[in-house]
Amino acid sequence: MLEGMEGFKVEKVESFGLQGVYEELAHIIGLELTINVFETLKGQQITFPSRLYEREYVIKEVKRRYNGTNLKELAREFNYTERWIRELMKTG
């Protein structure tokens, strides 16, 4: 819990007005987890990659799961173009 805020209920803490990125996080993951993120990472600058999975993992999974007809679904799931998936399958 934040220093000096031990006795506050969530509703009262929210009314203090969180900084922009913390307010956005609180809406996504909740206030308690946002406070944990703040306590763990405050002062650090973090950039999140635009893709969730590592390229090598995607290659392995696409090759494993491709059945000849699910190109579009795999492209959508892993956030790559159908063309990229098609090229990947050609290179074997």
PDB file of N, CA, C and O in Angstrom:
ATOM      1  N   MET A   1       0.852  -1.188   0.000  1.00  0.00           N
ATOM      2  CA  MET A   1       0.000   0.000   0.000  1.00  0.00           C
ATOM      3  C   MET A   1       0.885   1.234   0.000  1.00  0.00           C
ATOM      4  O   MET A   1       2.003   1.201   0.514  1.00  0.00           O
ATOM      5  N   LEU A   2       0.399   2.302  -0.563  1.00  0.00           N
ATOM      6  CA  LEU A   2       1.158   3.541  -0.622  1.00  0.00           C
ATOM      7  C   LEU A   2       1.348   4.132   0.757  1.00  0.00           C
ATOM      8  O   LEU A   2       0.457   4.058   1.604  1.00  0.00           O
ATOM      9  N   GLU A   3       2.509   4.718   0.979  1.00  0.00           N
ATOM     10  CA  GLU A   3       2.821   5.325   2.265  1.00  0.00           C
ATOM     11  C   GLU A   3       1.780   6.383   2.602  1.00  0.00           C
ATOM     12  O   GLU A   3       1.479   7.252   1.784  1.00  0.00           O
ATOM     13  N   GLY A   4       1.234   6.305   3.808  1.00  0.00           N
ATOM     14  CA  GLY A   4       0.250   7.273   4.253  1.00  0.00           C
ATOM     15  C   GLY A   4      -1.163   6.974   3.787  1.00  0.00           C
ATOM     16  O   GLY A   4      -2.076   7.748   4.075  1.00  0.00           O
ATOM     17  N   MET A   5      -1.371   5.868   3.071  1.00  0.00           N
ATOM     18  CA  MET A   5      -2.702   5.548   2.558  1.00  0.00           C
ATOM     19  C   MET A   5      -3.216   4.218   3.102  1.00  0.00           C
ATOM     20  O   MET A   5      -4.159   3.655   2.547  1.00  0.00           O
ATOM     21  N   GLU A   6      -2.625   3.713   4.161  1.00  0.00           N
ATOM     22  CA  GLU A   6      -2.979   2.396   4.671  1.00  0.00           C
ATOM     23  C   GLU A   6      -4.457   2.269   5.050  1.00  0.00           C
ATOM     24  O   GLU A   6      -5.041   1.202   4.862  1.00  0.00           O
ATOM     25  N   GLY A   7      -5.069   3.317   5.572  1.00  0.00           N
ATOM     26  CA  GLY A   7      -6.444   3.226   6.050  1.00  0.00           C
ATOM     27  C   GLY A   7      -7.500   3.561   5.015  1.00  0.00           C
ATOM     28  O   GLY A   7      -8.690   3.488   5.320  1.00  0.00           O
ATOM     29  N   PHE A   8      -7.115   3.920   3.822  1.00  0.00           N
ATOM     30  CA  PHE A   8      -8.081   4.356   2.816  1.00  0.00           C
ATOM     31  C   PHE A   8      -8.707   3.174   2.099  1.00  0.00           C
ATOM     32  O   PHE A   8      -8.057   2.159   1.849  1.00  0.00           O
ATOM     33  N   LYS A   9      -9.974   3.326   1.777  1.00  0.00           N
ATOM     34  CA  LYS A   9     -10.651   2.338   0.939  1.00  0.00           C
ATOM     35  C   LYS A   9     -10.337   2.666  -0.509  1.00  0.00           C
ATOM     36  O   LYS A   9      -9.935   3.785  -0.827  1.00  0.00           O
ATOM     37  N   VAL A  10     -10.522   1.694  -1.379  1.00  0.00           N
ATOM     38  CA  VAL A  10     -10.219   1.873  -2.794  1.00  0.00           C
ATOM     39  C   VAL A  10     -10.919   3.107  -3.349  1.00  0.00           C
ATOM     40  O   VAL A  10     -10.304   3.883  -4.080  1.00  0.00           O
ATOM     41  N   GLU A  11     -12.194   3.302  -3.017  1.00  0.00           N
ATOM     42  CA  GLU A  11     -12.930   4.435  -3.562  1.00  0.00           C
ATOM     43  C   GLU A  11     -12.275   5.757  -3.180  1.00  0.00           C
ATOM     44  O   GLU A  11     -12.229   6.685  -3.987  1.00  0.00           O
ATOM     45  N   LYS A  12     -11.768   5.844  -1.951  1.00  0.00           N
ATOM     46  CA  LYS A  12     -11.139   7.084  -1.495  1.00  0.00           C
ATOM     47  C   LYS A  12      -9.802   7.301  -2.183  1.00  0.00           C
ATOM     48  O   LYS A  12      -9.475   8.430  -2.549  1.00  0.00           O
ATOM     49  N   VAL A  13      -9.018   6.234  -2.368  1.00  0.00           N
ATOM     50  CA  VAL A  13      -7.733   6.367  -3.036  1.00  0.00           C
ATOM     51  C   VAL A  13      -7.948   6.814  -4.472  1.00  0.00           C
ATOM     52  O   VAL A  13      -7.220   7.678  -4.961  1.00  0.00           O
ATOM     53  N   GLU A  14      -8.931   6.245  -5.157  1.00  0.00           N
ATOM     54  CA  GLU A  14      -9.202   6.621  -6.539  1.00  0.00           C
ATOM     55  C   GLU A  14      -9.541   8.096  -6.661  1.00  0.00           C
ATOM     56  O   GLU A  14      -9.236   8.719  -7.678  1.00  0.00           O
ATOM     57  N   SER A  15     -10.162   8.658  -5.647  1.00  0.00           N
ATOM     58  CA  SER A  15     -10.557  10.065  -5.719  1.00  0.00           C
ATOM     59  C   SER A  15      -9.369  11.012  -5.621  1.00  0.00           C
ATOM     60  O   SER A  15      -9.512  12.208  -5.874  1.00  0.00           O
ATOM     61  N   PHE A  16      -8.200  10.497  -5.257  1.00  0.00           N
ATOM     62  CA  PHE A  16      -7.017  11.358  -5.176  1.00  0.00           C
ATOM     63  C   PHE A  16      -6.539  11.788  -6.561  1.00  0.00           C
ATOM     64  O   PHE A  16      -5.834  12.791  -6.673  1.00  0.00           O
ATOM     65  N   GLY A  17      -6.894  11.075  -7.597  1.00  0.00           N
ATOM     66  CA  GLY A  17      -6.493  11.426  -8.963  1.00  0.00           C
ATOM     67  C   GLY A  17      -5.118  10.884  -9.295  1.00  0.00           C
ATOM     68  O   GLY A  17      -4.104  11.542  -9.060  1.00  0.00           O
ATOM     69  N   LEU A  18      -5.092   9.705  -9.832  1.00  0.00           N
ATOM     70  CA  LEU A  18      -3.832   9.069 -10.218  1.00  0.00           C
ATOM     71  C   LEU A  18      -3.241   9.751 -11.443  1.00  0.00           C
ATOM     72  O   LEU A  18      -3.967  10.347 -12.239  1.00  0.00           O
ATOM     73  N   GLN A  19      -1.914   9.660 -11.593  1.00  0.00           N
ATOM     74  CA  GLN A  19      -1.251  10.124 -12.811  1.00  0.00           C
ATOM     75  C   GLN A  19      -1.833   9.354 -13.993  1.00  0.00           C
ATOM     76  O   GLN A  19      -2.318   8.236 -13.818  1.00  0.00           O
ATOM     77  N   GLY A  20      -1.794   9.926 -15.177  1.00  0.00           N
ATOM     78  CA  GLY A  20      -2.423   9.357 -16.367  1.00  0.00           C
ATOM     79  C   GLY A  20      -2.198   7.881 -16.599  1.00  0.00           C
ATOM     80  O   GLY A  20      -3.160   7.126 -16.736  1.00  0.00           O
ATOM     81  N   VAL A  21      -0.936   7.449 -16.647  1.00  0.00           N
ATOM     82  CA  VAL A  21      -0.655   6.046 -16.950  1.00  0.00           C
ATOM     83  C   VAL A  21      -1.148   5.138 -15.824  1.00  0.00           C
ATOM     84  O   VAL A  21      -1.594   4.022 -16.087  1.00  0.00           O
ATOM     85  N   TYR A  22      -1.073   5.601 -14.573  1.00  0.00           N
ATOM     86  CA  TYR A  22      -1.562   4.795 -13.454  1.00  0.00           C
ATOM     87  C   TYR A  22      -3.084   4.719 -13.464  1.00  0.00           C
ATOM     88  O   TYR A  22      -3.658   3.690 -13.106  1.00  0.00           O
ATOM     89  N   GLU A  23      -3.734   5.793 -13.867  1.00  0.00           N
ATOM     90  CA  GLU A  23      -5.193   5.776 -13.975  1.00  0.00           C
ATOM     91  C   GLU A  23      -5.632   4.766 -15.038  1.00  0.00           C
ATOM     92  O   GLU A  23      -6.578   4.006 -14.835  1.00  0.00           O
ATOM     93  N   GLU A  24      -4.934   4.772 -16.167  1.00  0.00           N
ATOM     94  CA  GLU A  24      -5.251   3.826 -17.241  1.00  0.00           C
ATOM     95  C   GLU A  24      -5.026   2.387 -16.789  1.00  0.00           C
ATOM     96  O   GLU A  24      -5.851   1.512 -17.053  1.00  0.00           O
ATOM     97  N   LEU A  25      -3.911   2.144 -16.111  1.00  0.00           N
ATOM     98  CA  LEU A  25      -3.635   0.806 -15.581  1.00  0.00           C
ATOM     99  C   LEU A  25      -4.703   0.369 -14.593  1.00  0.00           C
ATOM    100  O   LEU A  25      -5.149  -0.778 -14.620  1.00  0.00           O
ATOM    101  N   ALA A  26      -5.115   1.281 -13.719  1.00  0.00           N
ATOM    102  CA  ALA A  26      -6.130   0.953 -12.715  1.00  0.00           C
ATOM    103  C   ALA A  26      -7.437   0.534 -13.377  1.00  0.00           C
ATOM    104  O   ALA A  26      -8.126  -0.354 -12.875  1.00  0.00           O
ATOM    105  N   HIS A  27      -7.784   1.154 -14.486  1.00  0.00           N
ATOM    106  CA  HIS A  27      -9.003   0.773 -15.205  1.00  0.00           C
ATOM    107  C   HIS A  27      -8.853  -0.604 -15.839  1.00  0.00           C
ATOM    108  O   HIS A  27      -9.838  -1.329 -15.981  1.00  0.00           O
ATOM    109  N   ILE A  28      -7.641  -0.971 -16.218  1.00  0.00           N
ATOM    110  CA  ILE A  28      -7.409  -2.253 -16.896  1.00  0.00           C
ATOM    111  C   ILE A  28      -7.225  -3.397 -15.899  1.00  0.00           C
ATOM    112  O   ILE A  28      -7.849  -4.449 -16.038  1.00  0.00           O
ATOM    113  N   ILE A  29      -6.363  -3.191 -14.889  1.00  0.00           N
ATOM    114  CA  ILE A  29      -5.996  -4.294 -13.990  1.00  0.00           C
ATOM    115  C   ILE A  29      -6.463  -4.107 -12.555  1.00  0.00           C
ATOM    116  O   ILE A  29      -6.299  -5.006 -11.730  1.00  0.00           O
ATOM    117  N   GLY A  30      -7.044  -2.950 -12.245  1.00  0.00           N
ATOM    118  CA  GLY A  30      -7.511  -2.693 -10.890  1.00  0.00           C
ATOM    119  C   GLY A  30      -6.493  -1.894 -10.085  1.00  0.00           C
ATOM    120  O   GLY A  30      -5.301  -1.881 -10.391  1.00  0.00           O
ATOM    121  N   LEU A  31      -6.991  -1.234  -9.058  1.00  0.00           N
ATOM    122  CA  LEU A  31      -6.156  -0.334  -8.268  1.00  0.00           C
ATOM    123  C   LEU A  31      -5.065  -1.066  -7.497  1.00  0.00           C
ATOM    124  O   LEU A  31      -3.922  -0.610  -7.461  1.00  0.00           O
ATOM    125  N   GLU A  32      -5.401  -2.187  -6.885  1.00  0.00           N
ATOM    126  CA  GLU A  32      -4.413  -2.904  -6.070  1.00  0.00           C
ATOM    127  C   GLU A  32      -3.201  -3.336  -6.901  1.00  0.00           C
ATOM    128  O   GLU A  32      -2.060  -3.153  -6.477  1.00  0.00           O
ATOM    129  N   LEU A  33      -3.448  -3.902  -8.073  1.00  0.00           N
ATOM    130  CA  LEU A  33      -2.334  -4.305  -8.939  1.00  0.00           C
ATOM    131  C   LEU A  33      -1.581  -3.092  -9.470  1.00  0.00           C
ATOM    132  O   LEU A  33      -0.366  -3.149  -9.656  1.00  0.00           O
ATOM    133  N   THR A  34      -2.291  -2.000  -9.715  1.00  0.00           N
ATOM    134  CA  THR A  34      -1.635  -0.770 -10.164  1.00  0.00           C
ATOM    135  C   THR A  34      -0.675  -0.263  -9.101  1.00  0.00           C
ATOM    136  O   THR A  34       0.426   0.185  -9.420  1.00  0.00           O
ATOM    137  N   ILE A  35      -1.081  -0.330  -7.854  1.00  0.00           N
ATOM    138  CA  ILE A  35      -0.200   0.090  -6.757  1.00  0.00           C
ATOM    139  C   ILE A  35       1.013  -0.830  -6.691  1.00  0.00           C
ATOM    140  O   ILE A  35       2.125  -0.366  -6.436  1.00  0.00           O
ATOM    141  N   ASN A  36       0.815  -2.132  -6.917  1.00  0.00           N
ATOM    142  CA  ASN A  36       1.954  -3.066  -6.948  1.00  0.00           C
ATOM    143  C   ASN A  36       2.917  -2.713  -8.073  1.00  0.00           C
ATOM    144  O   ASN A  36       4.133  -2.729  -7.882  1.00  0.00           O
ATOM    145  N   VAL A  37       2.372  -2.392  -9.251  1.00  0.00           N
ATOM    146  CA  VAL A  37       3.214  -1.991 -10.382  1.00  0.00           C
ATOM    147  C   VAL A  37       3.984  -0.731 -10.015  1.00  0.00           C
ATOM    148  O   VAL A  37       5.186  -0.641 -10.263  1.00  0.00           O
ATOM    149  N   PHE A  38       3.298   0.237  -9.427  1.00  0.00           N
ATOM    150  CA  PHE A  38       3.939   1.486  -9.015  1.00  0.00           C
ATOM    151  C   PHE A  38       5.087   1.218  -8.050  1.00  0.00           C
ATOM    152  O   PHE A  38       6.189   1.734  -8.237  1.00  0.00           O
ATOM    153  N   GLU A  39       4.835   0.420  -7.027  1.00  0.00           N
ATOM    154  CA  GLU A  39       5.860   0.156  -6.018  1.00  0.00           C
ATOM    155  C   GLU A  39       7.054  -0.594  -6.606  1.00  0.00           C
ATOM    156  O   GLU A  39       8.188  -0.383  -6.175  1.00  0.00           O
ATOM    157  N   THR A  40       6.817  -1.450  -7.568  1.00  0.00           N
ATOM    158  CA  THR A  40       7.878  -2.260  -8.160  1.00  0.00           C
ATOM    159  C   THR A  40       8.661  -1.520  -9.231  1.00  0.00           C
ATOM    160  O   THR A  40       9.878  -1.675  -9.325  1.00  0.00           O
ATOM    161  N   LEU A  41       7.979  -0.718 -10.041  1.00  0.00           N
ATOM    162  CA  LEU A  41       8.610  -0.155 -11.238  1.00  0.00           C
ATOM    163  C   LEU A  41       8.707   1.366 -11.257  1.00  0.00           C
ATOM    164  O   LEU A  41       9.170   1.926 -12.251  1.00  0.00           O
ATOM    165  N   LYS A  42       8.293   2.048 -10.209  1.00  0.00           N
ATOM    166  CA  LYS A  42       8.275   3.519 -10.243  1.00  0.00           C
ATOM    167  C   LYS A  42       9.632   4.079 -10.644  1.00  0.00           C
ATOM    168  O   LYS A  42      10.681   3.602 -10.210  1.00  0.00           O
ATOM    169  N   GLY A  43       9.576   5.094 -11.476  1.00  0.00           N
ATOM    170  CA  GLY A  43      10.788   5.753 -11.941  1.00  0.00           C
ATOM    171  C   GLY A  43      11.413   5.124 -13.173  1.00  0.00           C
ATOM    172  O   GLY A  43      12.290   5.725 -13.793  1.00  0.00           O
ATOM    173  N   GLN A  44      10.978   3.931 -13.538  1.00  0.00           N
ATOM    174  CA  GLN A  44      11.537   3.262 -14.711  1.00  0.00           C
ATOM    175  C   GLN A  44      10.708   3.602 -15.942  1.00  0.00           C
ATOM    176  O   GLN A  44       9.501   3.824 -15.852  1.00  0.00           O
ATOM    177  N   GLN A  45      11.357   3.639 -17.064  1.00  0.00           N
ATOM    178  CA  GLN A  45      10.648   3.854 -18.322  1.00  0.00           C
ATOM    179  C   GLN A  45      10.505   2.512 -19.015  1.00  0.00           C
ATOM    180  O   GLN A  45      11.491   1.806 -19.228  1.00  0.00           O
ATOM    181  N   ILE A  46       9.283   2.165 -19.364  1.00  0.00           N
ATOM    182  CA  ILE A  46       9.004   0.861 -19.942  1.00  0.00           C
ATOM    183  C   ILE A  46       8.334   1.047 -21.295  1.00  0.00           C
ATOM    184  O   ILE A  46       7.414   1.852 -21.442  1.00  0.00           O
ATOM    185  N   THR A  47       8.807   0.295 -22.279  1.00  0.00           N
ATOM    186  CA  THR A  47       8.176   0.270 -23.590  1.00  0.00           C
ATOM    187  C   THR A  47       7.705  -1.154 -23.838  1.00  0.00           C
ATOM    188  O   THR A  47       8.488  -2.100 -23.744  1.00  0.00           O
ATOM    189  N   PHE A  48       6.445  -1.302 -24.149  1.00  0.00           N
ATOM    190  CA  PHE A  48       5.901  -2.625 -24.418  1.00  0.00           C
ATOM    191  C   PHE A  48       5.994  -2.914 -25.913  1.00  0.00           C
ATOM    192  O   PHE A  48       5.607  -2.077 -26.728  1.00  0.00           O
ATOM    193  N   PRO A  49       6.507  -4.097 -26.285  1.00  0.00           N
ATOM    194  CA  PRO A  49       6.563  -4.462 -27.701  1.00  0.00           C
ATOM    195  C   PRO A  49       5.157  -4.494 -28.299  1.00  0.00           C
ATOM    196  O   PRO A  49       4.180  -4.732 -27.590  1.00  0.00           O
ATOM    197  N   SER A  50       5.063  -4.257 -29.587  1.00  0.00           N
ATOM    198  CA  SER A  50       3.755  -4.258 -30.242  1.00  0.00           C
ATOM    199  C   SER A  50       3.226  -5.674 -30.467  1.00  0.00           C
ATOM    200  O   SER A  50       2.049  -5.854 -30.781  1.00  0.00           O
ATOM    201  N   ARG A  51       4.079  -6.665 -30.311  1.00  0.00           N
ATOM    202  CA  ARG A  51       3.643  -8.061 -30.425  1.00  0.00           C
ATOM    203  C   ARG A  51       3.876  -8.761 -29.090  1.00  0.00           C
ATOM    204  O   ARG A  51       4.889  -8.542 -28.426  1.00  0.00           O
ATOM    205  N   LEU A  52       2.927  -9.601 -28.713  1.00  0.00           N
ATOM    206  CA  LEU A  52       2.983 -10.280 -27.422  1.00  0.00           C
ATOM    207  C   LEU A  52       4.001 -11.419 -27.406  1.00  0.00           C
ATOM    208  O   LEU A  52       4.707 -11.614 -26.416  1.00  0.00           O
ATOM    209  N   TYR A  53       4.071 -12.168 -28.506  1.00  0.00           N
ATOM    210  CA  TYR A  53       4.921 -13.358 -28.538  1.00  0.00           C
ATOM    211  C   TYR A  53       6.219 -13.108 -29.289  1.00  0.00           C
ATOM    212  O   TYR A  53       6.265 -12.294 -30.211  1.00  0.00           O
ATOM    213  N   GLU A  54       7.277 -13.815 -28.889  1.00  0.00           N
ATOM    214  CA  GLU A  54       8.552 -13.753 -29.601  1.00  0.00           C
ATOM    215  C   GLU A  54       8.398 -14.389 -30.977  1.00  0.00           C
ATOM    216  O   GLU A  54       7.622 -15.328 -31.155  1.00  0.00           O
ATOM    217  N   ARG A  55       9.131 -13.877 -31.927  1.00  0.00           N
ATOM    218  CA  ARG A  55       9.049 -14.338 -33.318  1.00  0.00           C
ATOM    219  C   ARG A  55       9.302 -15.847 -33.430  1.00  0.00           C
ATOM    220  O   ARG A  55       8.595 -16.541 -34.161  1.00  0.00           O
ATOM    221  N   GLU A  56      10.301 -16.351 -32.714  1.00  0.00           N
ATOM    222  CA  GLU A  56      10.648 -17.773 -32.779  1.00  0.00           C
ATOM    223  C   GLU A  56       9.491 -18.642 -32.294  1.00  0.00           C
ATOM    224  O   GLU A  56       9.227 -19.706 -32.853  1.00  0.00           O
ATOM    225  N   TYR A  57       8.807 -18.184 -31.257  1.00  0.00           N
ATOM    226  CA  TYR A  57       7.652 -18.921 -30.737  1.00  0.00           C
ATOM    227  C   TYR A  57       6.534 -18.956 -31.780  1.00  0.00           C
ATOM    228  O   TYR A  57       5.916 -19.997 -31.998  1.00  0.00           O
ATOM    229  N   VAL A  58       6.280 -17.817 -32.420  1.00  0.00           N
ATOM    230  CA  VAL A  58       5.232 -17.740 -33.440  1.00  0.00           C
ATOM    231  C   VAL A  58       5.546 -18.691 -34.589  1.00  0.00           C
ATOM    232  O   VAL A  58       4.665 -19.415 -35.054  1.00  0.00           O
ATOM    233  N   ILE A  59       6.782 -18.694 -35.044  1.00  0.00           N
ATOM    234  CA  ILE A  59       7.181 -19.586 -36.137  1.00  0.00           C
ATOM    235  C   ILE A  59       6.917 -21.041 -35.761  1.00  0.00           C
ATOM    236  O   ILE A  59       6.333 -21.793 -36.541  1.00  0.00           O
ATOM    237  N   LYS A  60       7.344 -21.429 -34.580  1.00  0.00           N
ATOM    238  CA  LYS A  60       7.155 -22.804 -34.117  1.00  0.00           C
ATOM    239  C   LYS A  60       5.668 -23.155 -34.031  1.00  0.00           C
ATOM    240  O   LYS A  60       5.254 -24.216 -34.498  1.00  0.00           O
ATOM    241  N   GLU A  61       4.874 -22.278 -33.443  1.00  0.00           N
ATOM    242  CA  GLU A  61       3.446 -22.545 -33.263  1.00  0.00           C
ATOM    243  C   GLU A  61       2.692 -22.577 -34.587  1.00  0.00           C
ATOM    244  O   GLU A  61       1.841 -23.442 -34.795  1.00  0.00           O
ATOM    245  N   VAL A  62       2.995 -21.648 -35.474  1.00  0.00           N
ATOM    246  CA  VAL A  62       2.314 -21.617 -36.771  1.00  0.00           C
ATOM    247  C   VAL A  62       2.619 -22.895 -37.539  1.00  0.00           C
ATOM    248  O   VAL A  62       1.716 -23.505 -38.111  1.00  0.00           O
ATOM    249  N   LYS A  63       3.871 -23.302 -37.558  1.00  0.00           N
ATOM    250  CA  LYS A  63       4.243 -24.535 -38.272  1.00  0.00           C
ATOM    251  C   LYS A  63       3.569 -25.755 -37.647  1.00  0.00           C
ATOM    252  O   LYS A  63       3.187 -26.687 -38.355  1.00  0.00           O
ATOM    253  N   ARG A  64       3.425 -25.748 -36.351  1.00  0.00           N
ATOM    254  CA  ARG A  64       2.802 -26.869 -35.654  1.00  0.00           C
ATOM    255  C   ARG A  64       1.290 -26.908 -35.897  1.00  0.00           C
ATOM    256  O   ARG A  64       0.713 -27.982 -36.062  1.00  0.00           O
ATOM    257  N   ARG A  65       0.656 -25.737 -35.920  1.00  0.00           N
ATOM    258  CA  ARG A  65      -0.806 -25.681 -35.958  1.00  0.00           C
ATOM    259  C   ARG A  65      -1.411 -25.480 -37.347  1.00  0.00           C
ATOM    260  O   ARG A  65      -2.622 -25.623 -37.518  1.00  0.00           O
ATOM    261  N   TYR A  66      -0.594 -25.156 -38.322  1.00  0.00           N
ATOM    262  CA  TYR A  66      -1.133 -24.908 -39.669  1.00  0.00           C
ATOM    263  C   TYR A  66      -1.688 -26.197 -40.262  1.00  0.00           C
ATOM    264  O   TYR A  66      -1.002 -27.218 -40.302  1.00  0.00           O
ATOM    265  N   ASN A  67      -2.943 -26.141 -40.724  1.00  0.00           N
ATOM    266  CA  ASN A  67      -3.582 -27.345 -41.268  1.00  0.00           C
ATOM    267  C   ASN A  67      -3.922 -27.220 -42.751  1.00  0.00           C
ATOM    268  O   ASN A  67      -4.625 -28.064 -43.308  1.00  0.00           O
ATOM    269  N   GLY A  68      -3.419 -26.165 -43.384  1.00  0.00           N
ATOM    270  CA  GLY A  68      -3.679 -25.964 -44.801  1.00  0.00           C
ATOM    271  C   GLY A  68      -4.861 -25.061 -45.089  1.00  0.00           C
ATOM    272  O   GLY A  68      -5.014 -24.579 -46.211  1.00  0.00           O
ATOM    273  N   THR A  69      -5.704 -24.825 -44.083  1.00  0.00           N
ATOM    274  CA  THR A  69      -6.895 -23.987 -44.295  1.00  0.00           C
ATOM    275  C   THR A  69      -7.054 -22.868 -43.262  1.00  0.00           C
ATOM    276  O   THR A  69      -7.965 -22.049 -43.385  1.00  0.00           O
ATOM    277  N   ASN A  70      -6.196 -22.819 -42.261  1.00  0.00           N
ATOM    278  CA  ASN A  70      -6.397 -21.863 -41.163  1.00  0.00           C
ATOM    279  C   ASN A  70      -5.396 -20.705 -41.172  1.00  0.00           C
ATOM    280  O   ASN A  70      -5.071 -20.161 -40.118  1.00  0.00           O
ATOM    281  N   LEU A  71      -4.919 -20.337 -42.329  1.00  0.00           N
ATOM    282  CA  LEU A  71      -3.937 -19.261 -42.466  1.00  0.00           C
ATOM    283  C   LEU A  71      -4.452 -17.945 -41.870  1.00  0.00           C
ATOM    284  O   LEU A  71      -3.747 -17.290 -41.101  1.00  0.00           O
ATOM    285  N   LYS A  72      -5.662 -17.568 -42.223  1.00  0.00           N
ATOM    286  CA  LYS A  72      -6.248 -16.307 -41.761  1.00  0.00           C
ATOM    287  C   LYS A  72      -6.368 -16.277 -40.231  1.00  0.00           C
ATOM    288  O   LYS A  72      -6.051 -15.268 -39.601  1.00  0.00           O
ATOM    289  N   GLU A  73      -6.820 -17.374 -39.645  1.00  0.00           N
ATOM    290  CA  GLU A  73      -6.989 -17.447 -38.193  1.00  0.00           C
ATOM    291  C   GLU A  73      -5.648 -17.320 -37.469  1.00  0.00           C
ATOM    292  O   GLU A  73      -5.538 -16.610 -36.470  1.00  0.00           O
ATOM    293  N   LEU A  74      -4.634 -18.012 -37.980  1.00  0.00           N
ATOM    294  CA  LEU A  74      -3.305 -17.933 -37.363  1.00  0.00           C
ATOM    295  C   LEU A  74      -2.725 -16.530 -37.487  1.00  0.00           C
ATOM    296  O   LEU A  74      -2.129 -16.014 -36.542  1.00  0.00           O
ATOM    297  N   ALA A  75      -2.900 -15.918 -38.644  1.00  0.00           N
ATOM    298  CA  ALA A  75      -2.401 -14.553 -38.844  1.00  0.00           C
ATOM    299  C   ALA A  75      -3.057 -13.606 -37.851  1.00  0.00           C
ATOM    300  O   ALA A  75      -2.385 -12.774 -37.241  1.00  0.00           O
ATOM    301  N   ARG A  76      -4.352 -13.731 -37.690  1.00  0.00           N
ATOM    302  CA  ARG A  76      -5.081 -12.869 -36.760  1.00  0.00           C
ATOM    303  C   ARG A  76      -4.645 -13.128 -35.315  1.00  0.00           C
ATOM    304  O   ARG A  76      -4.409 -12.187 -34.556  1.00  0.00           O
ATOM    305  N   GLU A  77      -4.542 -14.384 -34.946  1.00  0.00           N
ATOM    306  CA  GLU A  77      -4.186 -14.744 -33.571  1.00  0.00           C
ATOM    307  C   GLU A  77      -2.814 -14.208 -33.169  1.00  0.00           C
ATOM    308  O   GLU A  77      -2.636 -13.718 -32.054  1.00  0.00           O
ATOM    309  N   PHE A  78      -1.851 -14.301 -34.075  1.00  0.00           N
ATOM    310  CA  PHE A  78      -0.492 -13.903 -33.735  1.00  0.00           C
ATOM    311  C   PHE A  78      -0.130 -12.499 -34.206  1.00  0.00           C
ATOM    312  O   PHE A  78       1.005 -12.058 -34.025  1.00  0.00           O
ATOM    313  N   ASN A  79      -1.090 -11.792 -34.812  1.00  0.00           N
ATOM    314  CA  ASN A  79      -0.902 -10.396 -35.230  1.00  0.00           C
ATOM    315  C   ASN A  79       0.179 -10.250 -36.308  1.00  0.00           C
ATOM    316  O   ASN A  79       1.016  -9.348 -36.252  1.00  0.00           O
ATOM    317  N   TYR A  80       0.139 -11.148 -37.277  1.00  0.00           N
ATOM    318  CA  TYR A  80       0.999 -11.068 -38.453  1.00  0.00           C
ATOM    319  C   TYR A  80       0.106 -11.072 -39.687  1.00  0.00           C
ATOM    320  O   TYR A  80      -1.071 -11.422 -39.606  1.00  0.00           O
ATOM    321  N   THR A  81       0.661 -10.688 -40.818  1.00  0.00           N
ATOM    322  CA  THR A  81      -0.127 -10.699 -42.050  1.00  0.00           C
ATOM    323  C   THR A  81      -0.234 -12.120 -42.588  1.00  0.00           C
ATOM    324  O   THR A  81       0.599 -12.980 -42.303  1.00  0.00           O
ATOM    325  N   GLU A  82      -1.275 -12.338 -43.367  1.00  0.00           N
ATOM    326  CA  GLU A  82      -1.427 -13.637 -44.021  1.00  0.00           C
ATOM    327  C   GLU A  82      -0.239 -13.895 -44.940  1.00  0.00           C
ATOM    328  O   GLU A  82       0.228 -15.027 -45.059  1.00  0.00           O
ATOM    329  N   ARG A  83       0.237 -12.856 -45.578  1.00  0.00           N
ATOM    330  CA  ARG A  83       1.391 -12.989 -46.475  1.00  0.00           C
ATOM    331  C   ARG A  83       2.612 -13.508 -45.712  1.00  0.00           C
ATOM    332  O   ARG A  83       3.322 -14.386 -46.201  1.00  0.00           O
ATOM    333  N   TRP A  84       2.856 -12.968 -44.518  1.00  0.00           N
ATOM    334  CA  TRP A  84       4.008 -13.398 -43.719  1.00  0.00           C
ATOM    335  C   TRP A  84       3.865 -14.869 -43.337  1.00  0.00           C
ATOM    336  O   TRP A  84       4.830 -15.630 -43.407  1.00  0.00           O
ATOM    337  N   ILE A  85       2.666 -15.264 -42.935  1.00  0.00           N
ATOM    338  CA  ILE A  85       2.422 -16.661 -42.565  1.00  0.00           C
ATOM    339  C   ILE A  85       2.615 -17.570 -43.787  1.00  0.00           C
ATOM    340  O   ILE A  85       3.217 -18.639 -43.681  1.00  0.00           O
ATOM    341  N   ARG A  86       2.106 -17.144 -44.934  1.00  0.00           N
ATOM    342  CA  ARG A  86       2.253 -17.923 -46.170  1.00  0.00           C
ATOM    343  C   ARG A  86       3.731 -18.107 -46.514  1.00  0.00           C
ATOM    344  O   ARG A  86       4.162 -19.213 -46.842  1.00  0.00           O
ATOM    345  N   GLU A  87       4.501 -17.024 -46.440  1.00  0.00           N
ATOM    346  CA  GLU A  87       5.944 -17.097 -46.720  1.00  0.00           C
ATOM    347  C   GLU A  87       6.638 -18.023 -45.726  1.00  0.00           C
ATOM    348  O   GLU A  87       7.528 -18.791 -46.092  1.00  0.00           O
ATOM    349  N   LEU A  88       6.232 -17.944 -44.499  1.00  0.00           N
ATOM    350  CA  LEU A  88       6.796 -18.806 -43.461  1.00  0.00           C
ATOM    351  C   LEU A  88       6.564 -20.277 -43.806  1.00  0.00           C
ATOM    352  O   LEU A  88       7.462 -21.104 -43.651  1.00  0.00           O
ATOM    353  N   MET A  89       5.376 -20.595 -44.267  1.00  0.00           N
ATOM    354  CA  MET A  89       5.059 -21.978 -44.597  1.00  0.00           C
ATOM    355  C   MET A  89       5.829 -22.448 -45.839  1.00  0.00           C
ATOM    356  O   MET A  89       6.149 -23.631 -45.953  1.00  0.00           O
ATOM    357  N   LYS A  90       6.126 -21.538 -46.760  1.00  0.00           N
ATOM    358  CA  LYS A  90       6.907 -21.893 -47.955  1.00  0.00           C
ATOM    359  C   LYS A  90       8.346 -22.245 -47.599  1.00  0.00           C
ATOM    360  O   LYS A  90       8.938 -23.144 -48.196  1.00  0.00           O
ATOM    361  N   THR A  91       8.908 -21.526 -46.615  1.00  0.00           N
ATOM    362  CA  THR A  91      10.311 -21.741 -46.255  1.00  0.00           C
ATOM    363  C   THR A  91      10.491 -23.014 -45.448  1.00  0.00           C
ATOM    364  O   THR A  91      11.615 -23.464 -45.229  1.00  0.00           O
ATOM    365  N   GLY A  92       9.387 -23.591 -45.008  1.00  0.00           N
ATOM    366  CA  GLY A  92       9.392 -24.887 -44.350  1.00  0.00           C
ATOM    367  C   GLY A  92      10.175 -24.907 -43.113  1.00  0.00           C
ATOM    368  O   GLY A  92      10.264 -25.943 -42.455  1.00  0.00           O
TER     369      GLY A  92
END
